[in-house]
C-alpha cells in the first residue's frame, strides 16, 4: 500500500476531466491538481517553452512527494512526456497511449478523427501510436486552437451559438472524412462533449482522453502495488497560477462539488 498522493497537472481547467475520473475510480486516493491558469493555453507554444513549463509544473508537484504524476494535458503529453519520464524516478503518465488504445479498439472502419491543440497535432504522436496499434488506420487530424478558450470562458454548453459555430467549422473536414471514432485530444474538449457529439452524430464514438488516462493510471498503480488501500475518501487539493476565484467557480460546477476552500494560488515561476 502506498498512501502518497497522485499529482496531476494541466494548463488550466481541462485536466479536471481526468481528476473527476481518477476520483471516481479511486476515491480513497489523495489528489494534488495544478492548473497553470496564468499561462493557458499551452497549445500554441514552442516545444522548448512547453518543456520548460512542464518541468516547472512537475517540480511543484514533486514538493508533495507524489507516487505518480499524471500529465492531464494533451499538448504536454505529445511534446514533453519522454523528457519528463527520463528525468523522473516515479511513474509519469500521459494521455496519448491510453486514448490511442481506446480508439484502436472502437473503430470499425479504420477511420479515426483527432482534434487537439496546434502543438499536439504538429507532434504526430497520436498518429504514431494509432499506426502501431492498428496498421493501416486513416487518421484525419485537425487543430482546434479556439476550443480551449471557449471552455476556459464557460462557453461550452449546447445552445451556445458561438461554441456550436466554432465546433462545426473545425470539425467539418473530420466529419466529411467518414470517421467512426473521434479522439478528443485535449482534456478541455470533453467539456464540449454534447456540442461535439451533436455535430458528429450518433454513429461516431467519442474518446475522452482524460477518462481513458484515468483508467490506465488505475491499472498501472495496481500492477505496481502503488494503490492506497486505506478506507475512506481521499483529499483533493487544487493549485493555480492565476486567480482562484475564476477557477473555483468553473471547477465547482464541473466537479459537482464546492472546491473553493481547497484552491490556492502559487507562483509557478519559482520552480
Secondary structure as GFF3:
##gff-version 3
##sequence-region A 1 271
A	DSSP	beta_strand	6	10	.	.	.	ID=ss1
A	DSSP	alpha_helix	16	25	.	.	.	ID=ss2
A	DSSP	beta_strand	31	35	.	.	.	ID=ss3
A	DSSP	alpha_helix	47	62	.	.	.	ID=ss4
A	DSSP	beta_strand	68	71	.	.	.	ID=ss5
A	DSSP	alpha_helix	74	79	.	.	.	ID=ss6
A	DSSP	alpha_helix	81	86	.	.	.	ID=ss7
A	DSSP	beta_strand	91	93	.	.	.	ID=ss8
A	DSSP	alpha_helix	96	106	.	.	.	ID=ss9
A	DSSP	beta_strand	111	116	.	.	.	ID=ss10
A	DSSP	alpha_helix	118	123	.	.	.	ID=ss11
A	DSSP	alpha_helix	125	133	.	.	.	ID=ss12
A	DSSP	beta_strand	138	143	.	.	.	ID=ss13
A	DSSP	alpha_helix	146	152	.	.	.	ID=ss14
A	DSSP	alpha_helix	161	176	.	.	.	ID=ss15
A	DSSP	beta_strand	181	184	.	.	.	ID=ss16
A	DSSP	three_ten_helix	189	192	.	.	.	ID=ss17
A	DSSP	alpha_helix	193	200	.	.	.	ID=ss18
A	DSSP	beta_strand	205	208	.	.	.	ID=ss19
A	DSSP	alpha_helix	209	223	.	.	.	ID=ss20
A	DSSP	beta_strand	236	240	.	.	.	ID=ss21
A	DSSP	alpha_helix	244	255	.	.	.	ID=ss22
A	DSSP	three_ten_helix	260	262	.	.	.	ID=ss23
A	DSSP	beta_strand	263	265	.	.	.	ID=ss24
A	DSSP	three_ten_helix	268	270	.	.	.	ID=ss25
###
